[in-house]
Amino acid sequence: MVNITAKFEFLVLLFVITVLMSSGCVNPLGGGQTSYTTGPGIVIEKFDTPLGMVESGEATNLHLEIRNQGEYDGELGIGAPAIVELMQIDPSEWIIEPSPIMDLGTVLAPDAESQTSGGLSKMDWGITGALLQAGQRQTQEIAARVYYQYETKARKAIQFVTNEEMRRMVQSGETFTSDPLTQTAGPLTVTMNTGQIVPANELKNHRFQIQLRIDNTGSGQVRGENYPVAVEVKYPAWVIPADGYCPSQTIWGTPIYTDVPAGLPQPVGNFVYVWDGRTTDITCEFEIIQPPASKTKGNFDITLGYIYSVEQTIQLEVKGTESF
């Protein structure tokens, strides 16, 4: 004979488990909640050494782990390229193997479809402490600086309306609204300021402006002399830049990247300088060459290309044991 109470309790338990799994509180494969998150580009998750102190001439290791938390997967979709350089440690005094500068390969971005976190890249060095006389002690700071090439993409949709539609909207009290700007995760962010709508007069050559602001919201630094950022703006087919190019503050010439190790791909395009590496404001003036016949939504796509760096520092104490 079936135990009715036990059967009822089993059904209740099955219902609770189903609700928890569907809400994301339980991972059916184990391991807790999903690890899919996005953040400001490539970050250093770990940089450490197993020893807090070494004797002069003693060997130890350095271990580095970086992860791509942003939404840029490189030009070929195989990950963002990255290079690491050990700083503040003198190779003439320390033995560093294999090299202070190492290629970290390409690091994949998080995948929204599979709900997986961004790719992880690791690096290990063997280092041998500097030679110090017995009785001396030295605290050595060692920084790992990671350089990577990255892009931030943004889209803003703007409504273009005719004079007749404008009058109708005003008379009916219709609210002027526009879609919010969307953008990918990265250390640089962009905002766009323009009107809710743009009057698309029946006559050609009507002009309007969009204002863009670039902010360094990450924890690192834009690399290159004067902090160059490549800016590309794609616009609807019925408008063109009024002065022939966008943005108006485009600098001419090739940016200088003497502060970046060789081997990292460099951005290309029209460049602007980011003031003090933190923020800049730029404008684009457009001219309507073929006014839409009715209310039409036009997309403005912005791409920022740049080289960025983040770094982390550890300390290692060296105890002298040498007799010179």
C-alpha positions in Angstrom: 0.0 0.0 0.0 1.3 3.4 -1.0 2.2 5.8 1.8 0.2 9.0 0.9 2.1 11.2 3.3 5.5 10.2 2.0 4.3 10.6 -1.6 3.0 14.1 -0.9 6.3 15.1 0.8 8.2 13.9 -2.2 6.1 15.9 -4.6 6.5 19.1 -2.5 10.3 18.5 -2.4 10.4 18.0 -6.1 8.5 21.3 -6.6 10.8 23.2 -4.4 13.9 21.9 -6.2 12.4 22.8 -9.6 11.7 26.4 -8.4 15.2 26.8 -7.0 16.9 25.5 -10.2 14.8 27.8 -12.4 15.6 30.8 -10.3 19.4 30.2 -10.5 19.8 29.4 -6.8 21.0 25.9 -7.6 23.2 24.9 -10.5 22.1 21.5 -11.9 25.7 20.7 -12.7 26.9 21.7 -9.2 29.2 24.5 -8.2 26.6 27.1 -7.2 25.3 30.1 -9.2 26.5 30.9 -12.7 29.9 32.6 -13.0 28.9 34.8 -16.0 29.7 38.5 -15.2 31.1 41.4 -17.1 33.5 44.1 -15.9 36.1 46.7 -16.9 38.1 44.8 -19.5 41.1 42.6 -18.5 41.8 42.4 -14.8 44.6 40.9 -12.6 43.0 38.3 -10.4 46.2 37.0 -8.8 49.8 38.1 -8.5 51.8 36.5 -5.7 54.8 34.5 -4.6 54.9 31.5 -2.2 57.6 33.1 0.0 57.4 36.4 1.8 61.2 36.4 2.3 64.2 34.9 0.5 67.9 34.8 1.2 70.2 36.4 -1.3 70.8 34.0 -4.2 67.7 32.0 -3.2 65.2 31.1 -5.9 61.4 31.5 -5.7 58.5 31.9 -8.1 56.0 34.5 -9.2 52.5 33.6 -10.3 50.1 35.8 -12.4 46.5 35.2 -13.4 44.5 37.6 -15.5 40.9 37.4 -16.7 38.9 39.1 -19.5 35.8 40.5 -17.8 34.8 42.9 -20.6 33.0 42.2 -23.9 35.7 42.5 -26.5 37.0 39.4 -28.1 39.6 40.8 -30.5 39.4 41.5 -34.2 39.2 37.8 -35.1 36.9 36.8 -32.2 39.6 34.7 -30.5 40.2 37.0 -27.5 41.9 40.3 -26.6 45.7 40.3 -27.0 47.7 40.9 -23.8 51.4 41.3 -22.7 52.8 41.4 -19.2 56.0 43.2 -18.0 57.6 42.9 -14.6 58.4 46.3 -13.3 60.6 47.8 -10.4 62.8 44.7 -10.4 66.3 45.1 -11.9 67.3 42.3 -14.2 70.9 43.1 -13.7 70.5 42.3 -10.0 67.9 39.5 -10.2 67.8 36.4 -12.3 64.3 36.4 -14.0 63.3 33.4 -16.1 62.0 33.1 -18.8 61.9 37.0 -19.3 60.5 40.1 -17.7 58.3 40.7 -20.7 56.0 37.8 -21.8 53.2 37.4 -24.3 50.0 36.3 -22.5 48.2 35.4 -25.8 44.6 36.2 -26.4 42.0 36.2 -23.7 38.4 35.4 -24.5 35.5 37.6 -23.2 32.6 36.2 -21.1 30.0 34.3 -23.2 26.4 35.4 -22.5 24.9 32.5 -24.4 26.7 29.7 -22.5 26.7 31.8 -19.3 30.5 31.3 -18.8 33.0 33.7 -17.3 35.8 35.3 -19.3 39.0 33.5 -20.3 41.9 33.1 -17.9 45.6 33.4 -18.8 48.4 32.5 -16.5 52.1 33.1 -16.3 54.9 31.8 -14.0 58.4 33.2 -13.5 61.4 31.8 -11.7 63.4 34.6 -9.9 66.6 34.5 -7.9 67.2 37.1 -5.2 69.7 39.8 -5.5 73.1 39.3 -3.7 73.3 41.2 -0.4 76.0 41.3 2.3 75.2 39.3 5.4 73.2 41.4 7.9 71.6 43.5 5.2 67.9 43.3 4.4 66.0 44.8 1.5 62.3 45.0 0.7 61.8 44.6 -3.1 58.6 45.8 -4.7 57.7 43.9 -7.8 54.9 45.0 -10.1 53.2 43.1 -12.9 51.9 45.5 -15.5 49.5 44.0 -18.1 49.0 45.8 -21.4 46.1 44.9 -23.6 44.5 46.1 -26.8 40.7 46.7 -26.4 37.6 48.2 -27.9 34.4 49.6 -26.4 31.3 49.7 -28.7 28.2 51.8 -28.2 25.0 52.4 -30.0 22.5 55.3 -29.8 19.3 55.4 -31.8 17.9 58.9 -32.7 14.5 59.7 -34.1 14.3 61.9 -37.2 10.9 63.5 -37.8 9.5 65.8 -40.5 8.1 69.3 -39.8 4.6 68.0 -40.1 5.1 65.2 -37.6 6.8 67.7 -35.3 3.7 69.9 -35.3 1.4 67.0 -34.8 3.5 65.7 -31.8 3.5 69.2 -30.2 -0.3 69.7 -30.8 -1.2 66.2 -29.4 1.2 66.6 -26.4 3.1 63.5 -27.4 6.2 62.9 -25.4 9.6 63.1 -27.2 11.5 60.0 -26.2 14.5 58.1 -27.5 16.1 54.8 -26.8 18.9 54.8 -24.2 22.5 54.4 -25.3 23.8 50.8 -25.0 27.5 49.8 -24.8 29.8 46.9 -24.3 31.8 46.4 -21.0 35.3 47.8 -21.0 37.6 50.2 -19.1 36.6 53.1 -21.3 32.9 54.2 -21.5 31.1 56.6 -23.8 28.1 58.8 -23.4 26.2 60.7 -26.2 24.3 63.9 -25.7 21.9 65.1 -28.4 18.3 66.0 -28.6 15.5 63.4 -28.1 14.6 63.9 -31.8 16.2 65.6 -34.8 14.0 67.6 -37.2 14.4 66.2 -40.7 13.3 69.2 -42.8 12.0 68.6 -46.2 14.8 70.8 -47.4 18.3 69.3 -47.5 21.4 70.5 -45.7 19.9 70.7 -42.3 22.6 70.4 -39.7 22.7 68.9 -36.1 25.4 68.0 -33.6 26.1 65.0 -31.4 28.3 65.4 -28.4 30.4 62.4 -27.1 32.1 62.0 -23.8 34.8 59.4 -23.2 35.6 58.4 -19.6 38.3 56.1 -18.2 36.2 54.3 -15.6 38.6 51.4 -15.2 41.3 51.0 -12.6 44.2 51.4 -15.0 45.7 53.8 -17.6 45.3 54.5 -21.3 48.7 53.9 -22.9 50.5 56.0 -25.5 51.8 59.6 -25.6 49.0 62.0 -24.7 46.6 59.0 -24.2 45.3 58.4 -27.7 42.0 56.7 -28.4 40.8 55.8 -31.9 37.1 56.9 -32.5 34.9 55.5 -35.3 31.4 56.8 -35.7 29.0 55.0 -38.1 25.8 56.9 -39.0 22.6 56.5 -41.0 22.8 56.6 -44.8 20.9 59.9 -45.0 23.5 62.0 -43.1 27.2 62.8 -43.6 29.7 64.6 -41.4 29.4 68.3 -42.2 33.1 69.0 -42.3 34.0 65.7 -43.9 35.1 63.8 -40.8 34.0 62.8 -37.3 34.9 63.7 -34.7 35.9 67.3 -35.3 38.8 67.0 -32.8 40.6 64.3 -34.8 44.4 64.5 -34.5 46.5 63.9 -37.5 49.5 61.6 -37.5 50.3 58.2 -35.9 50.1 57.9 -32.1 53.3 57.1 -30.3 53.4 54.0 -28.1 56.9 54.1 -26.7 55.5 53.1 -23.3 54.1 49.8 -24.7 56.2 46.6 -25.3 56.6 45.5 -28.9 54.2 42.9 -30.2 50.9 44.3 -29.1 48.5 45.3 -32.0 48.0 49.0 -32.2 44.6 50.7 -32.8 44.0 52.4 -36.2 41.6 55.1 -37.2 40.9 58.7 -36.3 42.4 59.5 -32.9 41.6 61.9 -30.1 43.5 62.6 -26.9 42.0 61.7 -23.6 42.8 64.6 -21.2 45.1 63.5 -18.4 44.1 59.9 -19.4 40.7 60.3 -17.6 38.2 62.0 -19.8 37.6 64.0 -23.0 34.6 65.6 -24.8 34.3 65.6 -28.6 31.7 66.7 -31.1 30.4 65.6 -34.5 28.4 67.9 -36.8 26.2 66.2 -39.3 24.3 67.3 -42.4 21.1 65.7 -43.6 21.5 64.9 -47.3 18.3 63.0 -47.9 15.5 63.8 -45.4 13.3 60.8 -44.4 9.7 61.1 -45.6 8.3 60.0 -42.2 9.5 59.5 -38.7 12.5 57.3 -38.9 15.0 55.9 -36.3 18.7 56.1 -37.2 21.5 54.3 -35.4 24.8 55.9 -34.5 27.4 53.3 -33.7 30.6 54.4 -31.9 33.8 52.3 -31.5 36.6 53.3 -29.2 40.0 51.5 -29.9 42.8 51.8 -27.4 45.7 50.2 -25.5 45.1 49.9 -21.7 47.2 48.7 -18.8 46.5 47.5 -15.3 49.1 46.5 -12.7 49.5 45.0 -9.3 52.4 45.1 -6.8 53.7 42.7 -4.2 56.7 42.9 -1.8 59.4 40.4 -1.3 62.0 40.7 1.5 65.6 39.7 0.8 67.9 38.7 3.6 71.6 39.1 2.9 73.9 36.1 3.4 77.0 37.0 1.3 80.5 37.7 2.4 82.2 40.1 0.0 
